[in-house]
Amino acid sequence: MADPTYVPEKVWQWNNENGGKFASINRPTAGATHQQELPVGKHPLQLYSLATPNGVKMTILLEELLANGIAEAEYDAHLINILDGEQFSSGFVDVNPNSKIPALLDNSGESKQPLFESGAILLYLAEKFAAFIPKDASARAQCLSWLFWQVGSGPYLGGGFGHFYAYAPEKFEYPIERFTMEIKRQLDVLDQHLANNKYMCGNEYTIADMAIWPWYGALVQNKVYEAAEFLQTQNYKHLVRWTEEIAQRAAVKRGVMVNRTWGELHEQLHERHDASDFEHRTQDKLVAE
């Protein structure tokens, strides 16, 4: 139920106690809050991220590129603790003025290339390495349509449904009902499409799958918002099939571990600086980090 006594002010004033779980990092202004340079590893590609769904998009693609034998896709993945406000450092803001993870710095050219927004980074890397994006013009158009479908639809799932269902300090019927209806519609869009397609672009596994799976696959697997039962995601059988198939890919299994700091220890790899980090990590190392 909505608060019948609430009337919006004529001029909005920031109440920094109204942000719920994310109150410490939600603010109405942009820019750096403190001076701190970003670490730089040995590889041309420097990723600054966290294993949220948007961050996982990047590490899945990078691990898939490496699995395809593209050695130039080697990367360093540096952990950005967003609840500690590390995305507001001067170094991070220089790469991403929007202060959201992920951010990528490509040092392979004559000048450094900063990149931000997960969909843009996926497209940049796919084009850079000519992989996981169809060469046929019609199939490419379909791939881009689904990529930007996720970019446009994702905020309804995260900032809309996820926030009001799982994180809001108070639960109100209207926003939960409103965003639940939209997410059910989105799940049905995906399920109907996947009834006739192995992947989002027919039989070809692409960056469209890598964009959509970390959000909607995680929802189906009950790894975000603990809402799978509430949304009855098991009823979307084609989406469930697609989710499970992608989850079994070796590169995906590696990608979801990178920059992850929660869950079981065997699911975490706080930072990645070499492919051998997956084999050499130990529980003691993780605890020390």
BAPAVEX-164979 format. One record per residue (C-alpha): residue number from 1; x, y, z. Coordinates in nm, 3 decimals. Layout:
N
+-----+---------+---------+---------+
|   i |      xx |      yy |      zz |
+-----+---------+---------+---------+
| NUM |       X |       Y |       Z |
...
+-----+---------+---------+---------+
***
This chain:
289
+-----+---------+---------+---------+
|   i |      xx |      yy |      zz |
+-----+---------+---------+---------+
|   1 |   0.000 |   0.000 |   0.000 |
|   2 |   0.114 |   0.355 |  -0.072 |
|   3 |   0.150 |   0.611 |   0.204 |
|   4 |  -0.170 |   0.821 |   0.174 |
|   5 |  -0.004 |   1.109 |   0.359 |
|   6 |   0.287 |   1.150 |   0.115 |
|   7 |   0.271 |   1.449 |  -0.117 |
|   8 |   0.577 |   1.533 |  -0.332 |
|   9 |   0.740 |   1.864 |  -0.249 |
|  10 |   0.731 |   2.137 |  -0.514 |
|  11 |   1.112 |   2.141 |  -0.506 |
|  12 |   1.291 |   1.811 |  -0.443 |
|  13 |   1.541 |   1.800 |  -0.156 |
|  14 |   1.793 |   1.520 |  -0.107 |
|  15 |   1.733 |   1.305 |   0.200 |
|  16 |   2.040 |   1.083 |   0.214 |
|  17 |   1.874 |   0.849 |   0.462 |
|  18 |   1.617 |   0.728 |   0.209 |
|  19 |   1.844 |   0.506 |   0.000 |
|  20 |   1.801 |   0.173 |   0.177 |
|  21 |   2.088 |  -0.072 |   0.128 |
|  22 |   2.263 |   0.161 |  -0.115 |
|  23 |   2.214 |   0.486 |   0.077 |
|  24 |   2.588 |   0.532 |   0.131 |
|  25 |   2.661 |   0.548 |  -0.243 |
|  26 |   2.343 |   0.702 |  -0.387 |
|  27 |   2.378 |   1.075 |  -0.441 |
|  28 |   2.239 |   1.333 |  -0.682 |
|  29 |   2.575 |   1.460 |  -0.807 |
|  30 |   2.843 |   1.316 |  -1.035 |
|  31 |   3.222 |   1.326 |  -1.023 |
|  32 |   3.497 |   1.201 |  -0.796 |
|  33 |   3.468 |   1.207 |  -0.419 |
|  34 |   3.835 |   1.127 |  -0.353 |
|  35 |   4.172 |   1.110 |  -0.525 |
|  36 |   4.296 |   0.761 |  -0.604 |
|  37 |   4.466 |   0.621 |  -0.911 |
|  38 |   4.354 |   0.291 |  -1.058 |
|  39 |   4.591 |  -0.008 |  -1.048 |
|  40 |   4.732 |  -0.121 |  -1.382 |
|  41 |   4.833 |  -0.479 |  -1.459 |
|  42 |   5.050 |  -0.632 |  -1.728 |
|  43 |   4.792 |  -0.692 |  -2.002 |
|  44 |   4.661 |  -0.444 |  -2.262 |
|  45 |   4.304 |  -0.485 |  -2.136 |
|  46 |   4.238 |  -0.354 |  -1.786 |
|  47 |   3.895 |  -0.429 |  -1.641 |
|  48 |   3.765 |  -0.251 |  -1.331 |
|  49 |   3.458 |  -0.428 |  -1.210 |
|  50 |   3.257 |  -0.639 |  -0.968 |
|  51 |   3.073 |  -0.965 |  -1.037 |
|  52 |   2.728 |  -0.812 |  -1.058 |
|  53 |   2.531 |  -0.911 |  -1.370 |
|  54 |   2.670 |  -0.615 |  -1.565 |
|  55 |   3.024 |  -0.701 |  -1.458 |
|  56 |   2.982 |  -1.070 |  -1.541 |
|  57 |   2.898 |  -0.980 |  -1.900 |
|  58 |   3.256 |  -0.860 |  -1.948 |
|  59 |   3.436 |  -1.150 |  -1.787 |
|  60 |   3.228 |  -1.407 |  -1.973 |
|  61 |   3.314 |  -1.246 |  -2.307 |
|  62 |   3.683 |  -1.214 |  -2.221 |
|  63 |   3.702 |  -1.577 |  -2.107 |
|  64 |   3.516 |  -1.690 |  -2.420 |
|  65 |   3.758 |  -1.495 |  -2.640 |
|  66 |   4.054 |  -1.658 |  -2.467 |
|  67 |   3.890 |  -2.000 |  -2.502 |
|  68 |   3.868 |  -1.930 |  -2.875 |
|  69 |   4.245 |  -1.889 |  -2.887 |
|  70 |   4.250 |  -1.508 |  -2.904 |
|  71 |   4.555 |  -1.443 |  -2.688 |
|  72 |   4.525 |  -1.066 |  -2.736 |
|  73 |   4.216 |  -1.077 |  -2.514 |
|  74 |   4.425 |  -1.147 |  -2.202 |
|  75 |   4.322 |  -0.911 |  -1.928 |
|  76 |   4.365 |  -0.796 |  -1.572 |
|  77 |   4.044 |  -0.776 |  -1.368 |
|  78 |   4.068 |  -0.535 |  -1.075 |
|  79 |   3.806 |  -0.544 |  -0.801 |
|  80 |   3.592 |  -0.232 |  -0.748 |
|  81 |   3.396 |  -0.247 |  -0.422 |
|  82 |   3.094 |  -0.037 |  -0.507 |
|  83 |   2.947 |  -0.038 |  -0.155 |
|  84 |   3.274 |   0.121 |  -0.041 |
|  85 |   3.238 |   0.391 |  -0.306 |
|  86 |   3.551 |   0.291 |  -0.502 |
|  87 |   3.371 |   0.380 |  -0.828 |
|  88 |   3.390 |   0.743 |  -0.718 |
|  89 |   3.769 |   0.758 |  -0.714 |
|  90 |   3.936 |   1.008 |  -0.946 |
|  91 |   4.097 |   0.726 |  -1.143 |
|  92 |   3.772 |   0.541 |  -1.200 |
|  93 |   3.584 |   0.858 |  -1.293 |
|  94 |   3.852 |   0.932 |  -1.553 |
|  95 |   3.761 |   0.602 |  -1.724 |
|  96 |   3.387 |   0.618 |  -1.656 |
|  97 |   3.240 |   0.959 |  -1.571 |
|  98 |   2.913 |   0.779 |  -1.490 |
|  99 |   3.077 |   0.596 |  -1.195 |
| 100 |   2.923 |   0.256 |  -1.267 |
| 101 |   3.093 |  -0.077 |  -1.313 |
| 102 |   3.220 |  -0.217 |  -1.540 |
| 103 |   3.483 |   0.010 |  -1.690 |
| 104 |   3.753 |  -0.101 |  -1.932 |
| 105 |   4.082 |   0.057 |  -2.038 |
| 106 |   4.231 |  -0.071 |  -2.363 |
| 107 |   4.604 |   0.008 |  -2.369 |
| 108 |   4.680 |  -0.189 |  -2.686 |
| 109 |   4.681 |   0.110 |  -2.923 |
| 110 |   4.892 |   0.423 |  -2.954 |
| 111 |   4.665 |   0.597 |  -2.704 |
| 112 |   4.463 |   0.460 |  -2.415 |
| 113 |   4.099 |   0.390 |  -2.494 |
| 114 |   3.857 |   0.420 |  -2.199 |
| 115 |   3.523 |   0.240 |  -2.229 |
| 116 |   3.213 |   0.229 |  -2.016 |
| 117 |   2.856 |   0.093 |  -2.034 |
| 118 |   2.845 |  -0.285 |  -2.053 |
| 119 |   2.665 |  -0.307 |  -2.387 |
| 120 |   2.914 |  -0.071 |  -2.548 |
| 121 |   3.209 |  -0.269 |  -2.412 |
| 122 |   3.064 |  -0.598 |  -2.539 |
| 123 |   3.020 |  -0.450 |  -2.885 |
| 124 |   3.366 |  -0.291 |  -2.883 |
| 125 |   3.541 |  -0.617 |  -2.791 |
| 126 |   3.336 |  -0.829 |  -3.030 |
| 127 |   3.424 |  -0.595 |  -3.316 |
| 128 |   3.787 |  -0.560 |  -3.207 |
| 129 |   3.842 |  -0.937 |  -3.215 |
| 130 |   3.582 |  -1.022 |  -3.484 |
| 131 |   3.420 |  -1.281 |  -3.261 |
| 132 |   3.078 |  -1.355 |  -3.111 |
| 133 |   2.904 |  -1.112 |  -3.342 |
| 134 |   2.754 |  -1.237 |  -3.670 |
| 135 |   2.921 |  -1.140 |  -3.995 |
| 136 |   2.600 |  -1.169 |  -4.197 |
| 137 |   2.425 |  -0.830 |  -4.202 |
| 138 |   2.080 |  -0.965 |  -4.116 |
| 139 |   2.207 |  -1.182 |  -3.830 |
| 140 |   2.420 |  -0.894 |  -3.703 |
| 141 |   2.114 |  -0.669 |  -3.695 |
| 142 |   1.927 |  -0.931 |  -3.492 |
| 143 |   2.221 |  -0.962 |  -3.253 |
| 144 |   2.234 |  -0.587 |  -3.197 |
| 145 |   1.858 |  -0.573 |  -3.148 |
| 146 |   1.876 |  -0.829 |  -2.866 |
| 147 |   2.187 |  -0.667 |  -2.719 |
| 148 |   2.010 |  -0.333 |  -2.692 |
| 149 |   1.690 |  -0.504 |  -2.578 |
| 150 |   1.885 |  -0.609 |  -2.270 |
| 151 |   2.036 |  -0.264 |  -2.226 |
| 152 |   1.689 |  -0.111 |  -2.232 |
| 153 |   1.510 |  -0.385 |  -2.036 |
| 154 |   1.769 |  -0.447 |  -1.765 |
| 155 |   1.688 |  -0.139 |  -1.554 |
| 156 |   1.330 |  -0.260 |  -1.513 |
| 157 |   1.468 |  -0.583 |  -1.369 |
| 158 |   1.743 |  -0.434 |  -1.153 |
| 159 |   1.652 |  -0.083 |  -1.049 |
| 160 |   1.280 |  -0.155 |  -1.080 |
| 161 |   1.176 |  -0.504 |  -0.972 |
| 162 |   1.496 |  -0.596 |  -0.786 |
| 163 |   1.508 |  -0.277 |  -0.587 |
| 164 |   1.146 |  -0.266 |  -0.474 |
| 165 |   1.112 |  -0.642 |  -0.420 |
| 166 |   1.445 |  -0.715 |  -0.252 |
| 167 |   1.619 |  -0.396 |  -0.136 |
| 168 |   1.370 |  -0.119 |  -0.064 |
| 169 |   1.356 |  -0.041 |   0.310 |
| 170 |   0.975 |  -0.043 |   0.287 |
| 171 |   0.758 |  -0.270 |   0.072 |
| 172 |   0.475 |  -0.108 |  -0.120 |
| 173 |   0.225 |  -0.294 |  -0.336 |
| 174 |   0.214 |  -0.061 |  -0.635 |
| 175 |   0.582 |  -0.063 |  -0.744 |
| 176 |   0.620 |  -0.438 |  -0.678 |
| 177 |   0.307 |  -0.521 |  -0.876 |
| 178 |   0.401 |  -0.280 |  -1.154 |
| 179 |   0.754 |  -0.410 |  -1.203 |
| 180 |   0.660 |  -0.776 |  -1.147 |
| 181 |   0.414 |  -0.751 |  -1.437 |
| 182 |   0.685 |  -0.603 |  -1.659 |
| 183 |   0.942 |  -0.869 |  -1.564 |
| 184 |   0.690 |  -1.147 |  -1.628 |
| 185 |   0.635 |  -0.993 |  -1.971 |
| 186 |   1.010 |  -0.984 |  -2.037 |
| 187 |   1.050 |  -1.347 |  -1.931 |
| 188 |   0.772 |  -1.439 |  -2.172 |
| 189 |   0.942 |  -1.244 |  -2.452 |
| 190 |   1.259 |  -1.448 |  -2.399 |
| 191 |   1.078 |  -1.779 |  -2.357 |
| 192 |   0.877 |  -1.739 |  -2.675 |
| 193 |   1.185 |  -1.640 |  -2.873 |
| 194 |   1.393 |  -1.929 |  -2.738 |
| 195 |   1.118 |  -2.176 |  -2.826 |
| 196 |   1.237 |  -2.144 |  -3.186 |
| 197 |   1.603 |  -2.053 |  -3.136 |
| 198 |   1.891 |  -2.235 |  -2.967 |
| 199 |   2.048 |  -1.901 |  -2.875 |
| 200 |   1.924 |  -1.544 |  -2.899 |
| 201 |   2.049 |  -1.527 |  -3.260 |
| 202 |   1.946 |  -1.865 |  -3.392 |
| 203 |   2.218 |  -2.127 |  -3.366 |
| 204 |   2.501 |  -1.878 |  -3.310 |
| 205 |   2.620 |  -1.797 |  -2.958 |
| 206 |   2.684 |  -1.423 |  -2.945 |
| 207 |   2.730 |  -1.119 |  -2.725 |
| 208 |   2.350 |  -1.098 |  -2.711 |
| 209 |   2.348 |  -1.418 |  -2.504 |
| 210 |   2.634 |  -1.287 |  -2.291 |
| 211 |   2.441 |  -0.968 |  -2.219 |
| 212 |   2.110 |  -1.135 |  -2.134 |
| 213 |   2.224 |  -1.446 |  -1.946 |
| 214 |   2.389 |  -1.276 |  -1.643 |
| 215 |   2.060 |  -1.100 |  -1.567 |
| 216 |   1.780 |  -1.333 |  -1.672 |
| 217 |   1.973 |  -1.657 |  -1.635 |
| 218 |   2.067 |  -1.553 |  -1.282 |
| 219 |   1.700 |  -1.477 |  -1.215 |
| 220 |   1.600 |  -1.824 |  -1.335 |
| 221 |   1.876 |  -1.982 |  -1.124 |
| 222 |   1.759 |  -1.779 |  -0.821 |
| 223 |   2.097 |  -1.608 |  -0.789 |
| 224 |   1.957 |  -1.255 |  -0.784 |
| 225 |   1.680 |  -1.119 |  -0.562 |
| 226 |   1.572 |  -1.469 |  -0.440 |
| 227 |   1.266 |  -1.422 |  -0.658 |
| 228 |   1.255 |  -1.737 |  -0.875 |
| 229 |   0.966 |  -1.889 |  -0.679 |
| 230 |   0.779 |  -1.558 |  -0.663 |
| 231 |   0.810 |  -1.514 |  -1.041 |
| 232 |   0.757 |  -1.886 |  -1.114 |
| 233 |   1.054 |  -1.883 |  -1.348 |
| 234 |   1.043 |  -2.262 |  -1.380 |
| 235 |   0.739 |  -2.222 |  -1.606 |
| 236 |   0.950 |  -2.064 |  -1.880 |
| 237 |   1.086 |  -2.396 |  -2.004 |
| 238 |   1.269 |  -2.266 |  -2.310 |
| 239 |   1.438 |  -1.995 |  -2.107 |
| 240 |   1.533 |  -2.254 |  -1.845 |
| 241 |   1.684 |  -2.478 |  -2.116 |
| 242 |   1.891 |  -2.189 |  -2.257 |
| 243 |   2.000 |  -2.081 |  -1.908 |
| 244 |   2.123 |  -2.428 |  -1.816 |
| 245 |   2.307 |  -2.480 |  -2.146 |
| 246 |   2.500 |  -2.157 |  -2.117 |
| 247 |   2.577 |  -2.221 |  -1.749 |
| 248 |   2.764 |  -2.538 |  -1.851 |
| 249 |   3.013 |  -2.357 |  -2.074 |
| 250 |   3.363 |  -2.366 |  -1.926 |
| 251 |   3.433 |  -2.001 |  -2.006 |
| 252 |   3.106 |  -1.897 |  -1.841 |
| 253 |   3.197 |  -2.092 |  -1.527 |
| 254 |   3.524 |  -1.900 |  -1.513 |
| 255 |   3.368 |  -1.567 |  -1.600 |
| 256 |   3.114 |  -1.570 |  -1.316 |
| 257 |   3.393 |  -1.622 |  -1.062 |
| 258 |   3.600 |  -1.316 |  -1.154 |
| 259 |   3.567 |  -1.016 |  -0.916 |
| 260 |   3.323 |  -1.217 |  -0.704 |
| 261 |   3.357 |  -1.162 |  -0.327 |
| 262 |   3.052 |  -1.347 |  -0.195 |
| 263 |   2.917 |  -1.702 |  -0.190 |
| 264 |   3.123 |  -2.016 |  -0.137 |
| 265 |   3.500 |  -1.973 |  -0.152 |
| 266 |   3.529 |  -2.202 |  -0.454 |
| 267 |   3.298 |  -1.961 |  -0.642 |
| 268 |   3.524 |  -1.658 |  -0.586 |
| 269 |   3.822 |  -1.511 |  -0.764 |
| 270 |   3.858 |  -1.159 |  -0.626 |
| 271 |   4.101 |  -1.044 |  -0.894 |
| 272 |   4.230 |  -1.206 |  -1.210 |
| 273 |   4.569 |  -1.123 |  -1.359 |
| 274 |   4.653 |  -1.447 |  -1.538 |
| 275 |   4.468 |  -1.756 |  -1.660 |
| 276 |   4.657 |  -1.960 |  -1.402 |
| 277 |   4.484 |  -1.767 |  -1.122 |
| 278 |   4.188 |  -2.002 |  -1.156 |
| 279 |   4.407 |  -2.304 |  -1.078 |
| 280 |   4.647 |  -2.148 |  -0.826 |
| 281 |   4.402 |  -1.977 |  -0.595 |
| 282 |   4.362 |  -2.126 |  -0.250 |
| 283 |   4.123 |  -2.070 |   0.036 |
| 284 |   4.404 |  -1.908 |   0.234 |
| 285 |   4.468 |  -1.662 |  -0.052 |
| 286 |   4.101 |  -1.571 |  -0.073 |
| 287 |   4.077 |  -1.515 |   0.300 |
| 288 |   4.390 |  -1.299 |   0.289 |
| 289 |   4.236 |  -1.083 |   0.017 |
+-----+---------+---------+---------+
***
